[in-house]
Amino acid sequence: MEPEAVLKAMADRTRQRALTALGRHELGVSELVEVLNQPQSTVSRHLKILRDAGLIHDRRDGNTVLYSVCAPQADGAASDLAGRLLAWIAQQPLAGSIESRLETAIRKRRNMSHRFFDRIGRQWDALREESFGSTFHLEAFIALLPQTWTVADIGTGTGYLLPTLAQHFQRVIGVEPVDKMLEATRHRIKYHGIGNVEVCSGDLGQLPIAGGSINLAIAALVLHHVPSPRGALAELHRIVCDAGNILIVEQTAHQSDSFRERMQDRWWGYDPDEFSRLLESIGFEQVRWRRLVTVERADDAPDLFVTTACKQG
Ligand SMILES: C[S@@+](CC[C@H](N)C(=O)[O-])C[C@H]1O[C@@H](n2cnc3c(N)ncnc32)[C@H](O)[C@@H]1O
């Protein structure tokens, strides 16, 4: 940066105004044309002088080049001079007409994004799903939980939850008694190249997990398959640490023969209040349940509910 170039660049009223405007907002050439009310060729010439003097820089955003004021650098007398002059210019008021044209340009830019969403309206749901899938928000909410937790997914099935859990938690254990399911789970873990998941063969009757070693035990759609729900819940109580948590997703009690037959369920689902009392009788506290309202169910499938509870700390 040359002091002469800095002084020459600053010694012009239009360039001073451009710097004041650019100090407030990153702007494109066409926006500066509107704000300064000057022809494009004039604005481009001024921008070149300012850029050559090292006072502004540009970046490409799609088809637009956006300009902004350079941050002050502590690397010599010329930079120091430039920094001081830019600080002075930033504080200069803009003439009323320039100020209002600057506000209009920024408002227009904001309106562009509003216009886009105004145009697509409800199509956004399809566009979001097409762009990012339908479950990213669930993964995002997991970020609220401590990363240091060890989490076990019991009756993990094909292990579909494990990659999401492994993204966030330090250690994850998937337990499953059926060989074919274990095979699918191991394949999934290998496919995703995940290192912090242990997959083991095991049954809720007697889990291959040390007592008090789990911060969160999950059992999704498993409890209606086990011979003894009480014994299974007692086993979950054993493996979670003091103040540890359980999260159980279950089917509400139903009478659909076709569904039970198709799923080979042992139990007809659970009444959520009775299920909560069962958990309390085993020693869980803060037992809460809630119906899952966004589930897209088959016609004969029962409602689902989630129950969370905590082991006394
Ligand atoms: C309906 S699937 C649910 C799988 C997975 N949790 C999910 O949400 O996709 C039930 C799973 O529980 C497993 N399971 C059945 N009885 C079990 C038991 N006694 N202990 C542990 N898992 C069991 C089954 O092998 C099956 O993989």
PDBQT file of the ligand as one rigid body, heavy atoms in Angstrom, charges set to zero:
ROOT
HETATM    1  C1  LIG A 401     -39.669 -53.250  15.569  1.00  0.00    +0.000 C 
HETATM    2  S1  LIG A 401     -37.957 -53.549  15.550  1.00  0.00    +0.000 S 
HETATM    3  C2  LIG A 401     -37.325 -51.965  15.953  1.00  0.00    +0.000 C 
HETATM    4  C3  LIG A 401     -35.900 -51.793  15.556  1.00  0.00    +0.000 C 
HETATM    5  C4  LIG A 401     -35.343 -50.420  15.792  1.00  0.00    +0.000 C 
HETATM    6  N1  LIG A 401     -35.294 -50.079  17.199  1.00  0.00    +0.000 N 
HETATM    7  C5  LIG A 401     -36.159 -49.422  15.022  1.00  0.00    +0.000 C 
HETATM    8  O1  LIG A 401     -36.785 -48.546  15.643  1.00  0.00    +0.000 OA
HETATM    9  O2  LIG A 401     -36.152 -49.470  13.785  1.00  0.00    +0.000 OA
HETATM   10  C6  LIG A 401     -37.752 -54.440  17.038  1.00  0.00    +0.000 C 
HETATM   11  C7  LIG A 401     -36.339 -54.872  17.260  1.00  0.00    +0.000 C 
HETATM   12  O3  LIG A 401     -36.219 -55.361  18.597  1.00  0.00    +0.000 OA
HETATM   13  C8  LIG A 401     -35.472 -56.544  18.574  1.00  0.00    +0.000 C 
HETATM   14  N2  LIG A 401     -35.839 -57.352  19.742  1.00  0.00    +0.000 N 
HETATM   15  C9  LIG A 401     -36.870 -58.213  19.868  1.00  0.00    +0.000 A 
HETATM   16  N3  LIG A 401     -36.857 -58.774  21.086  1.00  0.00    +0.000 NA
HETATM   17  C10 LIG A 401     -35.809 -58.240  21.751  1.00  0.00    +0.000 A 
HETATM   18  C11 LIG A 401     -35.263 -58.438  23.038  1.00  0.00    +0.000 A 
HETATM   19  N4  LIG A 401     -35.795 -59.304  23.898  1.00  0.00    +0.000 N 
HETATM   20  N5  LIG A 401     -34.168 -57.741  23.388  1.00  0.00    +0.000 NA
HETATM   21  C12 LIG A 401     -33.602 -56.863  22.541  1.00  0.00    +0.000 A 
HETATM   22  N6  LIG A 401     -34.079 -56.627  21.294  1.00  0.00    +0.000 NA
HETATM   23  C13 LIG A 401     -35.170 -57.313  20.905  1.00  0.00    +0.000 A 
HETATM   24  C14 LIG A 401     -35.865 -57.192  17.259  1.00  0.00    +0.000 C 
HETATM   25  O4  LIG A 401     -34.924 -58.149  16.853  1.00  0.00    +0.000 OA
HETATM   26  C15 LIG A 401     -35.937 -56.002  16.344  1.00  0.00    +0.000 C 
HETATM   27  O5  LIG A 401     -34.705 -55.727  15.746  1.00  0.00    +0.000 OA
ENDROOT
TORSDOF 0
